[in-house]
Amino acid sequence: MNGANEHSCIEAIGQAAGRVWHKLNEEGPTSITKLSKAFDDLPRDTVMQAIGWLAREDKLQIEETKRGRTVSLR
């Protein structure tokens, strides 16, 4: 991947992370499945990368439940 494409990919993930953060801030904890479906204009991979970005920045809490994983803001 060249520098320009890599930069635009990272920028897209960062923008998606902002959208994920705002969604969780407005609506509270949700499942990863529901969260990925909430952004029908984004590929699921991008939403998952955004979740990872926020988790790495210690802005999310991810809990295992019987039905899957739930994501919430810290």
C-alpha angles and dihedrals in degrees: 000000000000124000097260094051092044091051093049091048092051090045091052091050090048091051090048089050089056091051092048091050092051092047092052091044091054100039106025129222118000140167119269088239094055091043093053091048092049090072102056090165092061128069112249089240091059092051090049090049089049090053089051091049092053092044090052089052088052092241096122138060116209118196129188114230132176089262100043137284127330122205126206138161120263 
